[in-house]
């Protein structure tokens, strides 16, 4: 669940910020015309994202693997044109063809910002790893809840940032925050696009037929910096936008407008309270988003140490483990070192309400030798975080541990040593 809260927040923080500021700026300058154009851009971005999510994950069309490169380039181009055109011509309220051109660029930019990230976000529910349990399972539900919480946080943040920006009524401040955010995002897009673009730019005059560090020594460090500092670009874009709610909060700490009677005074006080609440909501959402990208991500990606292997005996080419050692119902891990030096691990757990045991290698056919650990009385795959049904441990399929032959006799679980050795290939 935490993985998808973090991933959705990371994917949507920048587009949510920039689209909110774009919407507020266009409404402040071009009123109804600006809203209409941007609504069209939002619908176009969401619709094309949904189509791309389905096509990308249900077909093998070549162009679906290259679409993001052209989106990067288009986003950079339209962002640059919008900033230059708005700064040069948009100092005063526009009308006629100038307004239509500005609104059209803003709508195109909105669609690109959404189309840049939303296909992956839409596709996550199609890719949840549920170990073969399907959509009607607890594993799917938990992941879907995490995905949904990420969407809700992004929507609330976007909605209230827009409200704060429209309530502040300072188009120049909006334009500065928006322009700096677009520049930051353009740098991010350039860092992600530069290497594949150089590789595919064979048809352009003056470009080499393939990319290498020697050919373009500046491109690799730049793209590596962008790839390793995705959090920085999210913080910069959203942090610049925090000027809006902070300015709104400060502006509404006291009443500056004139009023003629107590009723007007109460109304102005109510407006100030509402604006302060909206500003506070945006800041809280921003803080939660940054916490998701730092604290929650660190917690979710923490390295889980497997429990140390327990003692056992070997007699007559059999591994022997006393039942008394396994009666507590917890996960028990064992290890055998083969002649090749490979450490072969297996696990045993007593099934709840039963006299049988789940016995299998500490590996599966899906996630390899990552291993399993116990969390809150549940057995969990270390790699994909899927919770095992303890009663199915010892059966083939999905993310279940690879079964081991065993028998229960004379107060102990007995596993043929050869069955353990046959599992060596899973741990190489």
SVG drawing of the C-alpha trace seen along z (x, -y; Angstrom):
<svg xmlns="http://www.w3.org/2000/svg" viewBox="-25 -52 60 96">
<polyline fill="none" stroke="black" stroke-width="0.4" points="0.0,0.0 2.7,-2.5 4.6,-1.9 1.6,-3.2 0.9,-6.1 4.5,-7.2 4.6,-6.4 1.3,-8.2 2.4,-11.2 5.7,-11.4 4.1,-11.1 1.4,-13.7 3.0,-16.4 4.6,-18.3 1.7,-18.2 -0.9,-18.9 1.1,-22.0 1.6,-23.3 -1.9,-22.6 -3.4,-24.3 -1.3,-27.4 -2.0,-27.4 -5.7,-27.2 -5.7,-30.0 -3.5,-32.2 -5.7,-31.7 -8.8,-32.4 -7.4,-35.5 -6.3,-36.9 -8.8,-35.5 -11.7,-34.7 -14.3,-32.3 -12.3,-31.8 -9.3,-30.7 -11.4,-28.2 -12.9,-26.8 -9.6,-26.2 -8.0,-24.6 -11.0,-22.3 -10.6,-21.0 -6.9,-20.5 -7.6,-18.6 -10.2,-16.3 -7.8,-15.7 -4.9,-14.9 -7.0,-12.4 -8.6,-10.8 -5.4,-10.2 -3.7,-9.0 -6.4,-6.4 -6.1,-5.2 -2.3,-5.0 -2.4,-3.2 -4.6,-0.5 -2.7,-0.3 0.7,-0.3 -0.2,2.6 -2.3,4.7 -0.4,4.5 3.2,4.7 3.1,1.8 6.5,0.2 5.4,-3.4 4.1,-2.8 7.7,-2.4 8.7,-5.8 5.8,-8.0 7.4,-9.5 10.4,-10.8 8.2,-12.9 6.1,-14.0 9.3,-15.2 10.3,-17.2 6.8,-18.6 6.6,-19.7 9.9,-21.5 8.9,-23.3 5.4,-24.3 6.6,-25.4 9.3,-27.6 6.8,-29.2 4.2,-29.8 6.7,-31.5 8.2,-33.7 4.9,-34.6 3.2,-35.4 6.1,-37.4 6.4,-39.5 2.8,-39.9 0.8,-39.0 1.8,-41.9 -1.5,-43.5 -4.8,-41.8 -5.0,-40.2 -8.0,-40.0 -8.8,-38.6 -6.2,-36.4 -3.5,-37.0 -5.8,-35.7 -6.8,-32.7 -3.1,-31.8 -2.2,-32.1 -5.2,-30.0 -4.4,-27.4 -0.8,-27.1 -2.0,-26.8 -4.5,-24.1 -1.8,-22.2 0.6,-22.5 -2.1,-21.3 -2.7,-18.2 1.0,-17.5 1.6,-17.8 -1.2,-15.3 -0.2,-13.0 3.4,-13.0 2.6,-11.2 -1.0,-10.0 -0.7,-6.9 1.5,-5.2 -0.8,-6.2 -3.8,-4.8 -2.0,-1.6 -1.0,-0.8 -4.2,1.1 -3.5,3.3 -0.1,4.2 -0.7,4.9 1.2,8.1 -1.3,10.3 0.6,13.6 -2.1,14.8 -5.0,14.1 -6.7,11.6 -8.7,8.5 -10.9,10.2 -8.2,10.5 -6.9,8.6 -3.6,8.1 -5.3,6.2 -7.5,4.3 -4.6,3.1 -2.7,1.9 -5.8,0.3 -6.3,-1.6 -2.8,-3.0 -3.2,-4.0 -6.5,-5.7 -5.1,-7.6 -2.3,-8.9 -4.9,-10.2 -7.0,-11.8 -4.1,-13.6 -3.0,-14.9 -6.6,-16.0 -7.1,-17.8 -3.7,-19.5 -4.5,-20.6 -8.0,-21.8 -7.0,-24.0 -3.9,-25.3 -6.2,-26.5 -8.6,-28.1 -5.7,-29.9 -4.3,-31.1 -7.7,-32.5 -8.5,-34.0 -5.1,-35.9 -5.8,-37.7 -2.2,-38.5 -1.6,-37.5 2.1,-38.7 3.0,-36.5 1.1,-33.6 3.0,-34.1 6.4,-34.1 5.7,-31.0 4.3,-29.3 7.2,-30.2 9.8,-29.1 7.9,-25.8 7.7,-25.3 11.4,-26.0 12.2,-23.4 10.0,-20.9 11.5,-21.6 15.0,-20.9 13.7,-17.6 12.2,-16.6 15.4,-17.6 17.4,-15.4 15.1,-12.4 15.0,-12.9 18.5,-13.9 20.1,-10.5 17.4,-8.6 16.9,-11.6 20.6,-11.7 20.5,-8.0 17.5,-8.3 18.5,-11.6 20.3,-9.9 18.3,-11.7 19.4,-15.2 22.4,-16.8 25.5,-17.1 24.5,-14.3 26.4,-11.1 24.6,-7.8 24.7,-6.6 25.1,-7.9 28.2,-7.3 29.9,-9.1 32.8,-10.0 30.5,-11.6 28.5,-13.6 30.4,-13.8 28.1,-16.4 24.9,-14.4 25.5,-11.5 26.3,-13.6 23.3,-15.8 20.8,-12.9 22.3,-11.1 21.8,-14.2 18.2,-14.5 17.6,-10.7 19.1,-10.8 17.4,-14.0 13.7,-13.5 12.8,-14.6 14.6,-17.9 12.6,-18.8 9.3,-17.9 10.3,-20.0 11.3,-22.9 8.2,-23.0 5.8,-22.5 7.9,-24.7 7.7,-27.6 4.0,-27.3 3.8,-27.5 4.4,-31.2 0.8,-31.5 -0.9,-30.0 1.6,-31.7 0.9,-35.1 -2.8,-34.4 -2.6,-33.4 -0.6,-36.6 -2.9,-38.8 -5.9,-37.4 -4.6,-37.7 -6.5,-41.0 -9.2,-42.8 -8.0,-45.6 -11.2,-46.3 -13.6,-49.0 -17.0,-48.0 -20.1,-50.0 -21.9,-47.8 -21.4,-44.8 -22.9,-42.4 -20.2,-43.4 -17.6,-43.0 -18.7,-39.5 -18.7,-38.6 -15.2,-39.9 -14.0,-37.9 -15.7,-34.8 -13.8,-35.3 -10.5,-35.7 -11.1,-32.5 -12.0,-30.6 -8.9,-31.8 -6.6,-30.9 -8.1,-27.4 -7.6,-26.9 -4.0,-28.1 -3.4,-25.8 -4.9,-22.9 -2.5,-23.4 0.5,-23.6 -0.6,-20.5 -1.0,-18.6 2.4,-19.8 4.0,-18.7 2.3,-15.3 3.5,-14.9 7.1,-15.6 6.8,-13.2 5.5,-10.6 8.5,-11.1 11.0,-11.0 9.9,-9.4 7.3,-7.0 9.5,-6.0 12.4,-5.3 10.2,-3.2 8.7,-1.3 12.1,-0.6 13.9,0.3 16.0,3.4 14.3,6.3 16.7,8.7 15.7,12.3 15.6,14.1 18.8,16.2 18.6,19.9 17.8,22.3 19.5,25.5 18.5,29.0 20.0,32.5 20.9,34.7 20.5,38.5 20.4,41.1 20.5,38.5 17.5,36.8 17.0,33.3 15.3,33.8 13.6,31.0 11.7,31.7 8.0,30.8 8.4,29.0 10.6,26.5 7.7,25.7 4.7,25.7 4.6,21.9 3.0,21.3 5.7,18.8 7.9,18.9 11.1,20.9 14.0,20.7 16.7,23.2 19.9,23.3 22.2,25.9 25.5,25.1 26.1,27.3 29.5,28.5 29.6,25.6 29.2,23.1 25.7,22.2 23.5,21.6 20.1,23.3 17.3,22.0 13.9,23.4 11.1,22.4 8.5,24.3 5.4,23.0 2.6,24.9 -0.7,24.2 -3.3,22.6 -6.0,24.9 -4.3,27.9 -1.8,30.6 0.0,30.1 2.9,27.9 3.8,25.6 7.3,26.7 9.0,25.1 12.2,23.5 12.8,19.9 12.3,18.9 9.5,18.9 9.3,19.1 8.1,15.5 10.5,13.6 13.5,15.9 15.4,16.3 14.3,13.0 12.9,15.0 9.9,14.6 9.5,12.9 6.9,12.8 4.9,9.6 2.1,9.4 1.5,13.2 1.5,13.2 4.1,14.6 5.2,12.0 7.4,12.1 10.4,9.8 10.5,8.7 6.9,8.1 5.3,7.7 2.6,10.1 1.0,11.8 1.0,15.6 -2.0,17.7 -0.3,19.9 -2.7,22.7 -1.4,22.8 2.3,22.9 3.6,26.2 1.5,26.0 2.7,24.9 1.8,21.7 2.1,17.9 4.4,16.5 4.2,19.5 7.4,21.0 8.6,23.9 7.3,27.0 9.6,29.5 8.9,33.1 8.6,34.0 6.9,36.3 6.0,36.2 7.0,39.2 8.5,39.9 7.9,36.4 9.8,34.7 9.6,33.3 11.8,35.2 13.0,33.8 15.2,35.9 18.5,34.2 18.5,34.8 15.2,32.7 17.0,29.8 20.0,30.2 17.7,30.2 16.8,26.7 20.3,25.4 19.6,24.0 17.1,21.6 19.8,19.9 22.7,19.6"/>
</svg>
